[in-house]
């Protein structure tokens, strides 16, 4: 029902022209991290000649190239749009690159709100060249209003929530799922955003769903994941204190009806990204989430996933220690130290 193209069967060149970086091109970074064997090059003329690892510290051996002509030497089968800017608009300067890629028989994978498949000219060109325009963010045509069916599944449902956008809800969810599977648990990651969908191959991008049906979409994701799995790690979005994205956060909270939550946070942040809104304390934010789940289905935050990419080793250890002391909950940075501590907490449910 929600299965998509499988990027793991393709040779991918990532389009990040003028934007390649850890924060500037989140989609590109995610694809490099989780599909390193599939990504053959990153297209960014401003960094051409460098190794990807020189820019984002992962992806050693993947070259940054100047243009599509240079990319073709690596025999790619797919061009992935490597950015997801606010509003999801496609940079007009990229039109020619995408058309050229289609003309060379490359499938196009995009996570933008701007759906390439709705562009008649691109759709006609893709059909002519027998290629697919995959808009990972495009939701199913028919979605229900939530009916609390997620409470009926036998699987344990754990939702990643957070203090802000881009604090690691998707990454932590994937790492926790991988660690749980390594322990022999029948776990599944349930993507709710375009990047997770591109990596995992299924899901619904909640932020592209009409608001009345966002909780229903979250419910559908849980019902789908629970068909064959005992533990579901549902990807969270936004934050309850985010002025722009709190609506989708609440929809996921109520639609997925979690048994427990994982709180995700970047210790170096004290305001909401791109806003001057101050972040409450971690204990306050955890209380917000637990209070809002209570009327629908009570759930507690059981552990904390920290994003300490911009902290030194000493600063990271201090942040983990301080937050564990403040909250009484286990905490770690899953990239630096793995997800075992968090999976331990989940297994105690």
N, C-alpha and C positions, 0 to 999 in steps of 0.2 A: 504493500500500500504506500509506504513512504520511502521505498528503496530508490536510490539514485545511481548515476554512473559511478563506476568504481575507479577513482584516481590511481589506485595501486596497480592497475593494469596499463597505465600510460607513462610515457616519457614526457615530463612536464617542464616547460619553460615558463618562468614567472615574470609577468609584466609589472615592473615597479619603477617605471621611468621617472627619474627625478625625485623619488620618494623612498628609496630603500633604506631602512633603518629599523631598530628595535621597536620604536614607538610609532614611526611614520608609516610602516607597512606591516601591520599586525598579521594580516593574512599570509603575506610572504614568509614571515618568521615562523608562523605555525606550520606551514607546508614544509619548510626546510627542516624543522624540528621533528615532525612526525612522518614525513615521507622522503627522507634523505636519499633513498635508493631510487626514487622516481624523479626527483628534481634534477634536471641536467644542466640548467643555467638560469641566471636571473638577468633580466634585461633592464639596465639602468645606465645610460650613457655617461652620467656624472660620476659613476664609480667603475666604469669599464676598465678591465685589466686587473682588478683586484680579485681576491678569493672571498667568497661569501663570509667566511669565518673572520676576516679582517674587519667586517662591519657589524656583524651581529653575534660573533663569538661562537657560532655553531655552523655546521655545514661545510666543514673543511673539505676541499677538493672540488667544490662547486664553483664554477667561474661566473663572474659578472661580465656581461657582454654589452656591446654598444647598440646593436640593432637586431632586427629579426633575421636579417641575412646571416649574421654571425651565429645566431641561434640554430639555424637550419643545419649546420654542420654536425650538430649533436643528435640529429634525427628525432626531434620531438614529435609527439602525436597530440599534444594538448598545450594550449596557452591558458594560463591561469591569471586572472586579474588579481594582483597582489596587494591591493589596498581596499579599505572599507571606510571611506571618509564619512563624516556626519552628513546625513541626507542621502548618501549612497549614489551620488551623481557620477557618471562616467566623465573623466577629463576629456574634453573635446579633442585635445591633441593626440589622444590614443586611438581615435576612430580609424585612421589610416593603418595603424599597426594591426588592429583587430581584423580589418578587412583583408589585409595582406596575409595574415595568419590563416584565415578561412580559405583564401584562394590557394594556399599551399596545403590544404587538407587537414588543418589542425582543428580539433574540437576546442571549444571555448568554455572555460569554467569561470563563472563570475558569482560573487557574493554581494553585488551591489543592489540597492533598491531599484535602480534603473534596470529593468529587465531587457536583456539583449534580444530575447525571443519575441518581444513585442515590437521590435523594430522590423518593419516589413522588408526593407532593403537587405538588412543583415540576414533575416530569415530566408529570403529568396536566395541570397548568395550561399548560405549554409546548405540549403537543399541542393543547389546546383553542384556543390563540391562534396556532397554526402558527408557533411559534418554536423555535429550536435552543438547547439547553444544551450548549455546547462546553467540555468539560473538557480543556484543553490538556495537562494532566499525566497524563491517563489513558492507560496504555500499551496496546499491542495485546494481544489475548487470548493469542496464542501466540508465544513467543519461544524461541530455542534456547540451549543452552549453547554458549559460544564454541568454535570449532573451528579457529581461526587462518586462516580464509578471507580475512581482511582483508589478509593478506600477499600474496595472489594478484592483487590489483587492480593495474592499470597506472597508475592515478592516483598522484600524489605526495600523501601524507597527512601533514598537519601538525596537531599537537594543541596547544591552549593549555593550559598548566598554571600553577600559581601557588603563592604563599606562604600564601594564606588564601582564604576566601570573599570575594566582593564586592570583588575587586581589579581587575576588568576583563577577565576571560577571554572573556565573551560579546561585550562591546563591542569589544574589540581584534580578535576574530575577524571580526566583521562589517566593521569598518573596513578590515582587511587584505584581506578578500574584495572589497570595493568598489573598493579601490585596484588590486588585481590585475586585476579586470575592466576598469577604466579603461585599463589597459596592454594590453588585448587578450587576457589570459590566460583560459582556460576554467575559471574557479574557481567553487567552490560552498561556501557556509557550511553546516555540518552541525550543527543544533541538538540539544542534549542536555538542555535545560532549558525550563521552561514559557515564559519570557520570549522566548527565541530562537525557539521554536515559534510564538508569537503574532506575532512580527514577520516571520519568514521563511516561515511557512505549512506547515512539515512538520517531522518529527523525532520523537524519543522522549525523554520526560522520564525520564532514567536513575534519578533518586532515587525514582521511584514503581514501579520494577521489583523483583520478588522477587530477593534477593541472588544466588541461583545463576545468574540469567539476565542480570545487569547487563552483564557482559562480552559476552555474546551479543547484547544490544541494541546495544551500541557497534559490534560487528561488522556487524550488520544496517544500521546507519546508514551505515557506510563503503561497504558493498556497494551500497546504494541510491544514494548520492551518486556513486559511481564509474561508474554506468551511462552518464552523459552528460557527465562532467567530467574534466579532466586534473589539477586541483589541488583538494584538499579541505582546508578549514580546519575542524577538528573542535572544537567548543566543550567546554572542560574544565569540571570541577566540583570544588568543595572544595579540599582540599590534603592532601598526605601527612602533614603535622604537625597537622592539625585533628582533635581528639579525637572529634568527632561525625561528620564527613563524609569521613574518609580512605578508607573502604571504596569509595565510589563513585569516588573519584579513581583508585584502583588498578585498578578494573574498566575504566575508560575507557583507562587506560594500556595494559593488556594486551589489551583487546578491539579497540581501534582499530588497534593495531600501527603506530604512526606512523613515518614516515621521519625526522621531525625534530619538535622541540618549541619552543614560544615560552613563555618564562617571564614571568608577569605578577605585578606587585608594587606595593604602595602604600608608598613610601619612609617615610612618617610613622608607619607601624605598627611596633611592636617586640614585640607580643604577639598571639596569635591572638584574633580578635574574640570578645567575650563570655567569654573564658577568661583565665587568668593564665599560660598556656603561652607562654614566650618564643620568639620566632622565631629559628631559627639564622641564620647569615650567608647571604647570597644564594649564595655559592659552595658552601656546604654543602648548601643545598636543591637547587641544580642537580645536585650530585653524587648526591643521593638519587634524583632522577628518572632520571638516566642509569644508575645502578646497577640500579634495578628494571626498566628496560626490557631490560637486557643479556641475561638468559637467554631471553627470548621473541623479541625483535628489537632489536638495538642501535640506539639513536637518540640524537642529541645535541641539546641546547638550542642554537639558532643565533642567537637574538636575544632582547631583553627589552622587554616592553611595560610602561611605568610608568603608574600612576594618580596623578597629581599635582594632583587637583582642589582639594586643600586647601592647596597651596603657592603662594607668589608666583612671578612669572616668574623672579626671581633664584634662588629656592630650587629651582625646577624645573630650571633649567639646571645648577645645581650637583649636584643629585641624578643627572641623566643623566650628567654628566661623571664623577662619582665611581663610579657603577656600571659605566660602560664601562671605567674604569681598573681596577676591582676584578676584573671578569670577562673582559675582553678581547673582549666581545661588543657589537655595536651595540645601542643602547637609545634609546627615545623615548617621549613621551606622544602617543598617536595622536589624542587630542581636540585638544590644543594645537598639534601640529606635523605632523599627518598620519602616514600609515603607510608612506610611501615607503621609509624606511630599513629597515623590517622586510621589506617585499616584496623589496627588493634582496637581503637575506640569503637569503630563500627561493629566489629565482631562481638563486642560486649553488649550490643543491643538485645 
